[in-house]
Amino acid sequence: MIICQKCGAKNPVGTRFCGECGNKLF
């Protein structure tokens, strides 16, 4: 699980962009 730095949404591992705000995940 990857937590978005911008909005705090939880995203699946391997996801390139946040499902909530579209921020690029690292």
mmCIF entry with sequence, helices, sheets and N, C-alpha, C, O atoms, coordinates in Angstrom:
data_MODEL
# 
_entry.id   MODEL 
# 
_entity.id                         1 
_entity.type                       polymer 
_entity.pdbx_number_of_molecules   1 
# 
_entity_poly.entity_id                      1 
_entity_poly.type                           'polypeptide(L)' 
_entity_poly.nstd_linkage                   no 
_entity_poly.nstd_monomer                   no 
_entity_poly.pdbx_seq_one_letter_code       MIICQKCGAKNPVGTRFCGECGNKLF 
_entity_poly.pdbx_seq_one_letter_code_can   MIICQKCGAKNPVGTRFCGECGNKLF 
_entity_poly.pdbx_strand_id                 A 
# 
loop_
_entity_poly_seq.entity_id 
_entity_poly_seq.num 
_entity_poly_seq.mon_id 
_entity_poly_seq.hetero 
1 1  MET n 
1 2  ILE n 
1 3  ILE n 
1 4  CYS n 
1 5  GLN n 
1 6  LYS n 
1 7  CYS n 
1 8  GLY n 
1 9  ALA n 
1 10 LYS n 
1 11 ASN n 
1 12 PRO n 
1 13 VAL n 
1 14 GLY n 
1 15 THR n 
1 16 ARG n 
1 17 PHE n 
1 18 CYS n 
1 19 GLY n 
1 20 GLU n 
1 21 CYS n 
1 22 GLY n 
1 23 ASN n 
1 24 LYS n 
1 25 LEU n 
1 26 PHE n 
# 
_struct_asym.id          A 
_struct_asym.entity_id   1 
# 
_struct_sheet.id               AA1 
_struct_sheet.type             ? 
_struct_sheet.number_strands   2 
_struct_sheet.details          ? 
# 
_struct_sheet_order.sheet_id     AA1 
_struct_sheet_order.range_id_1   1 
_struct_sheet_order.range_id_2   2 
_struct_sheet_order.offset       ? 
_struct_sheet_order.sense        anti-parallel 
# 
loop_
_struct_sheet_range.sheet_id 
_struct_sheet_range.id 
_struct_sheet_range.beg_label_comp_id 
_struct_sheet_range.beg_label_asym_id 
_struct_sheet_range.beg_label_seq_id 
_struct_sheet_range.pdbx_beg_PDB_ins_code 
_struct_sheet_range.end_label_comp_id 
_struct_sheet_range.end_label_asym_id 
_struct_sheet_range.end_label_seq_id 
_struct_sheet_range.pdbx_end_PDB_ins_code 
_struct_sheet_range.beg_auth_comp_id 
_struct_sheet_range.beg_auth_asym_id 
_struct_sheet_range.beg_auth_seq_id 
_struct_sheet_range.end_auth_comp_id 
_struct_sheet_range.end_auth_asym_id 
_struct_sheet_range.end_auth_seq_id 
AA1 1 ILE A 2  ? ILE A 3  ? ILE A 2  ILE A 3  
AA1 2 LYS A 10 ? ASN A 11 ? LYS A 10 ASN A 11 
# 
loop_
_atom_site.group_PDB 
_atom_site.id 
_atom_site.type_symbol 
_atom_site.label_atom_id 
_atom_site.label_alt_id 
_atom_site.label_comp_id 
_atom_site.label_asym_id 
_atom_site.label_entity_id 
_atom_site.label_seq_id 
_atom_site.pdbx_PDB_ins_code 
_atom_site.Cartn_x 
_atom_site.Cartn_y 
_atom_site.Cartn_z 
_atom_site.occupancy 
_atom_site.B_iso_or_equiv 
_atom_site.pdbx_formal_charge 
_atom_site.auth_seq_id 
_atom_site.auth_comp_id 
_atom_site.auth_asym_id 
_atom_site.auth_atom_id 
_atom_site.pdbx_PDB_model_num 
ATOM 1   N N  . MET A 1 1  ? 0.844  -1.199 0.000   1.00 0.00 ? 1  MET A N  1 
ATOM 2   C CA . MET A 1 1  ? 0.000  0.000  0.000   1.00 0.00 ? 1  MET A CA 1 
ATOM 3   C C  . MET A 1 1  ? 0.880  1.250  0.000   1.00 0.00 ? 1  MET A C  1 
ATOM 4   O O  . MET A 1 1  ? 1.795  1.374  0.814   1.00 0.00 ? 1  MET A O  1 
ATOM 5   N N  . ILE A 1 2  ? 0.599  2.164  -0.908  1.00 0.00 ? 2  ILE A N  1 
ATOM 6   C CA . ILE A 1 2  ? 1.340  3.419  -0.999  1.00 0.00 ? 2  ILE A CA 1 
ATOM 7   C C  . ILE A 1 2  ? 0.413  4.559  -0.586  1.00 0.00 ? 2  ILE A C  1 
ATOM 8   O O  . ILE A 1 2  ? -0.685 4.704  -1.124  1.00 0.00 ? 2  ILE A O  1 
ATOM 9   N N  . ILE A 1 3  ? 0.865  5.364  0.373   1.00 0.00 ? 3  ILE A N  1 
ATOM 10  C CA . ILE A 1 3  ? 0.075  6.516  0.807   1.00 0.00 ? 3  ILE A CA 1 
ATOM 11  C C  . ILE A 1 3  ? 0.496  7.733  -0.003  1.00 0.00 ? 3  ILE A C  1 
ATOM 12  O O  . ILE A 1 3  ? 1.680  8.063  -0.062  1.00 0.00 ? 3  ILE A O  1 
ATOM 13  N N  . CYS A 1 4  ? -0.464 8.396  -0.622  1.00 0.00 ? 4  CYS A N  1 
ATOM 14  C CA . CYS A 1 4  ? -0.168 9.590  -1.419  1.00 0.00 ? 4  CYS A CA 1 
ATOM 15  C C  . CYS A 1 4  ? 0.341  10.713 -0.518  1.00 0.00 ? 4  CYS A C  1 
ATOM 16  O O  . CYS A 1 4  ? -0.282 11.034 0.494   1.00 0.00 ? 4  CYS A O  1 
ATOM 17  N N  . GLN A 1 5  ? 1.483  11.311 -0.893  1.00 0.00 ? 5  GLN A N  1 
ATOM 18  C CA . GLN A 1 5  ? 2.065  12.402 -0.109  1.00 0.00 ? 5  GLN A CA 1 
ATOM 19  C C  . GLN A 1 5  ? 1.193  13.653 -0.150  1.00 0.00 ? 5  GLN A C  1 
ATOM 20  O O  . GLN A 1 5  ? 1.219  14.462 0.778   1.00 0.00 ? 5  GLN A O  1 
ATOM 21  N N  . LYS A 1 6  ? 0.427  13.809 -1.215  1.00 0.00 ? 6  LYS A N  1 
ATOM 22  C CA . LYS A 1 6  ? -0.373 15.019 -1.409  1.00 0.00 ? 6  LYS A CA 1 
ATOM 23  C C  . LYS A 1 6  ? -1.714 15.001 -0.673  1.00 0.00 ? 6  LYS A C  1 
ATOM 24  O O  . LYS A 1 6  ? -2.055 15.950 0.034   1.00 0.00 ? 6  LYS A O  1 
ATOM 25  N N  . CYS A 1 7  ? -2.474 13.905 -0.847  1.00 0.00 ? 7  CYS A N  1 
ATOM 26  C CA . CYS A 1 7  ? -3.823 13.881 -0.258  1.00 0.00 ? 7  CYS A CA 1 
ATOM 27  C C  . CYS A 1 7  ? -4.032 12.790 0.788   1.00 0.00 ? 7  CYS A C  1 
ATOM 28  O O  . CYS A 1 7  ? -5.064 12.765 1.458   1.00 0.00 ? 7  CYS A O  1 
ATOM 29  N N  . GLY A 1 8  ? -3.058 11.884 0.934   1.00 0.00 ? 8  GLY A N  1 
ATOM 30  C CA . GLY A 1 8  ? -3.159 10.851 1.964   1.00 0.00 ? 8  GLY A CA 1 
ATOM 31  C C  . GLY A 1 8  ? -3.951 9.611  1.581   1.00 0.00 ? 8  GLY A C  1 
ATOM 32  O O  . GLY A 1 8  ? -4.152 8.721  2.407   1.00 0.00 ? 8  GLY A O  1 
ATOM 33  N N  . ALA A 1 9  ? -4.407 9.546  0.315   1.00 0.00 ? 9  ALA A N  1 
ATOM 34  C CA . ALA A 1 9  ? -5.176 8.382  -0.132  1.00 0.00 ? 9  ALA A CA 1 
ATOM 35  C C  . ALA A 1 9  ? -4.287 7.143  -0.220  1.00 0.00 ? 9  ALA A C  1 
ATOM 36  O O  . ALA A 1 9  ? -3.102 7.241  -0.537  1.00 0.00 ? 9  ALA A O  1 
ATOM 37  N N  . LYS A 1 10 ? -4.869 5.983  0.063   1.00 0.00 ? 10 LYS A N  1 
ATOM 38  C CA . LYS A 1 10 ? -4.132 4.724  -0.025  1.00 0.00 ? 10 LYS A CA 1 
ATOM 39  C C  . LYS A 1 10 ? -4.260 4.152  -1.430  1.00 0.00 ? 10 LYS A C  1 
ATOM 40  O O  . LYS A 1 10 ? -5.363 4.036  -1.963  1.00 0.00 ? 10 LYS A O  1 
ATOM 41  N N  . ASN A 1 11 ? -3.118 3.794  -2.030  1.00 0.00 ? 11 ASN A N  1 
ATOM 42  C CA . ASN A 1 11 ? -3.100 3.258  -3.386  1.00 0.00 ? 11 ASN A CA 1 
ATOM 43  C C  . ASN A 1 11 ? -2.377 1.916  -3.413  1.00 0.00 ? 11 ASN A C  1 
ATOM 44  O O  . ASN A 1 11 ? -1.471 1.690  -2.610  1.00 0.00 ? 11 ASN A O  1 
ATOM 45  N N  . PRO A 1 12 ? -2.764 1.020  -4.328  1.00 0.00 ? 12 PRO A N  1 
ATOM 46  C CA . PRO A 1 12 ? -2.096 -0.278 -4.446  1.00 0.00 ? 12 PRO A CA 1 
ATOM 47  C C  . PRO A 1 12 ? -0.630 -0.114 -4.842  1.00 0.00 ? 12 PRO A C  1 
ATOM 48  O O  . PRO A 1 12 ? -0.271 0.813  -5.568  1.00 0.00 ? 12 PRO A O  1 
ATOM 49  N N  . VAL A 1 13 ? 0.209  -1.025 -4.355  1.00 0.00 ? 13 VAL A N  1 
ATOM 50  C CA . VAL A 1 13 ? 1.624  -1.016 -4.729  1.00 0.00 ? 13 VAL A CA 1 
ATOM 51  C C  . VAL A 1 13 ? 1.743  -1.197 -6.237  1.00 0.00 ? 13 VAL A C  1 
ATOM 52  O O  . VAL A 1 13 ? 1.036  -2.019 -6.819  1.00 0.00 ? 13 VAL A O  1 
ATOM 53  N N  . GLY A 1 14 ? 2.628  -0.440 -6.875  1.00 0.00 ? 14 GLY A N  1 
ATOM 54  C CA . GLY A 1 14 ? 2.814  -0.537 -8.316  1.00 0.00 ? 14 GLY A CA 1 
ATOM 55  C C  . GLY A 1 14 ? 2.035  0.510  -9.087  1.00 0.00 ? 14 GLY A C  1 
ATOM 56  O O  . GLY A 1 14 ? 2.204  0.643  -10.299 1.00 0.00 ? 14 GLY A O  1 
ATOM 57  N N  . THR A 1 15 ? 1.172  1.261  -8.390  1.00 0.00 ? 15 THR A N  1 
ATOM 58  C CA . THR A 1 15 ? 0.398  2.309  -9.045  1.00 0.00 ? 15 THR A CA 1 
ATOM 59  C C  . THR A 1 15 ? 1.280  3.528  -9.265  1.00 0.00 ? 15 THR A C  1 
ATOM 60  O O  . THR A 1 15 ? 2.002  3.941  -8.357  1.00 0.00 ? 15 THR A O  1 
ATOM 61  N N  . ARG A 1 16 ? 1.230  4.110  -10.461 1.00 0.00 ? 16 ARG A N  1 
ATOM 62  C CA . ARG A 1 16 ? 2.074  5.261  -10.775 1.00 0.00 ? 16 ARG A CA 1 
ATOM 63  C C  . ARG A 1 16 ? 1.462  6.586  -10.347 1.00 0.00 ? 16 ARG A C  1 
ATOM 64  O O  . ARG A 1 16 ? 2.174  7.531  -10.008 1.00 0.00 ? 16 ARG A O  1 
ATOM 65  N N  . PHE A 1 17 ? 0.106  6.646  -10.367 1.00 0.00 ? 17 PHE A N  1 
ATOM 66  C CA . PHE A 1 17 ? -0.581 7.882  -10.015 1.00 0.00 ? 17 PHE A CA 1 
ATOM 67  C C  . PHE A 1 17 ? -1.651 7.634  -8.963  1.00 0.00 ? 17 PHE A C  1 
ATOM 68  O O  . PHE A 1 17 ? -2.271 6.571  -8.932  1.00 0.00 ? 17 PHE A O  1 
ATOM 69  N N  . CYS A 1 18 ? -1.862 8.625  -8.102  1.00 0.00 ? 18 CYS A N  1 
ATOM 70  C CA . CYS A 1 18 ? -2.872 8.515  -7.054  1.00 0.00 ? 18 CYS A CA 1 
ATOM 71  C C  . CYS A 1 18 ? -4.271 8.433  -7.651  1.00 0.00 ? 18 CYS A C  1 
ATOM 72  O O  . CYS A 1 18 ? -4.617 9.207  -8.544  1.00 0.00 ? 18 CYS A O  1 
ATOM 73  N N  . GLY A 1 19 ? -5.072 7.497  -7.158  1.00 0.00 ? 19 GLY A N  1 
ATOM 74  C CA . GLY A 1 19 ? -6.442 7.336  -7.647  1.00 0.00 ? 19 GLY A CA 1 
ATOM 75  C C  . GLY A 1 19 ? -7.377 8.469  -7.232  1.00 0.00 ? 19 GLY A C  1 
ATOM 76  O O  . GLY A 1 19 ? -8.430 8.661  -7.841  1.00 0.00 ? 19 GLY A O  1 
ATOM 77  N N  . GLU A 1 20 ? -6.995 9.219  -6.196  1.00 0.00 ? 20 GLU A N  1 
ATOM 78  C CA . GLU A 1 20 ? -7.842 10.310 -5.700  1.00 0.00 ? 20 GLU A CA 1 
ATOM 79  C C  . GLU A 1 20 ? -7.542 11.639 -6.381  1.00 0.00 ? 20 GLU A C  1 
ATOM 80  O O  . GLU A 1 20 ? -8.430 12.258 -6.967  1.00 0.00 ? 20 GLU A O  1 
ATOM 81  N N  . CYS A 1 21 ? -6.275 12.078 -6.300  1.00 0.00 ? 21 CYS A N  1 
ATOM 82  C CA . CYS A 1 21 ? -5.934 13.421 -6.786  1.00 0.00 ? 21 CYS A CA 1 
ATOM 83  C C  . CYS A 1 21 ? -5.077 13.434 -8.047  1.00 0.00 ? 21 CYS A C  1 
ATOM 84  O O  . CYS A 1 21 ? -4.860 14.491 -8.639  1.00 0.00 ? 21 CYS A O  1 
ATOM 85  N N  . GLY A 1 22 ? -4.584 12.251 -8.468  1.00 0.00 ? 22 GLY A N  1 
ATOM 86  C CA . GLY A 1 22 ? -3.784 12.186 -9.682  1.00 0.00 ? 22 GLY A CA 1 
ATOM 87  C C  . GLY A 1 22 ? -2.313 12.520 -9.497  1.00 0.00 ? 22 GLY A C  1 
ATOM 88  O O  . GLY A 1 22 ? -1.557 12.571 -10.467 1.00 0.00 ? 22 GLY A O  1 
ATOM 89  N N  . ASN A 1 23 ? -1.906 12.747 -8.248  1.00 0.00 ? 23 ASN A N  1 
ATOM 90  C CA . ASN A 1 23 ? -0.505 13.047 -7.959  1.00 0.00 ? 23 ASN A CA 1 
ATOM 91  C C  . ASN A 1 23 ? 0.384  11.861 -8.320  1.00 0.00 ? 23 ASN A C  1 
ATOM 92  O O  . ASN A 1 23 ? -0.007 10.712 -8.118  1.00 0.00 ? 23 ASN A O  1 
ATOM 93  N N  . LYS A 1 24 ? 1.575  12.130 -8.851  1.00 0.00 ? 24 LYS A N  1 
ATOM 94  C CA . LYS A 1 24 ? 2.502  11.056 -9.204  1.00 0.00 ? 24 LYS A CA 1 
ATOM 95  C C  . LYS A 1 24 ? 3.082  10.433 -7.939  1.00 0.00 ? 24 LYS A C  1 
ATOM 96  O O  . LYS A 1 24 ? 3.573  11.143 -7.062  1.00 0.00 ? 24 LYS A O  1 
ATOM 97  N N  . LEU A 1 25 ? 3.025  9.109  -7.844  1.00 0.00 ? 25 LEU A N  1 
ATOM 98  C CA . LEU A 1 25 ? 3.547  8.390  -6.687  1.00 0.00 ? 25 LEU A CA 1 
ATOM 99  C C  . LEU A 1 25 ? 4.979  7.943  -6.946  1.00 0.00 ? 25 LEU A C  1 
ATOM 100 O O  . LEU A 1 25 ? 5.340  7.600  -8.072  1.00 0.00 ? 25 LEU A O  1 
ATOM 101 N N  . PHE A 1 26 ? 5.785  7.952  -5.900  1.00 0.00 ? 26 PHE A N  1 
ATOM 102 C CA . PHE A 1 26 ? 7.191  7.538  -6.034  1.00 0.00 ? 26 PHE A CA 1 
ATOM 103 C C  . PHE A 1 26 ? 7.449  6.234  -5.317  1.00 0.00 ? 26 PHE A C  1 
ATOM 104 O O  . PHE A 1 26 ? 8.575  5.737  -5.324  1.00 0.00 ? 26 PHE A O  1 
# 
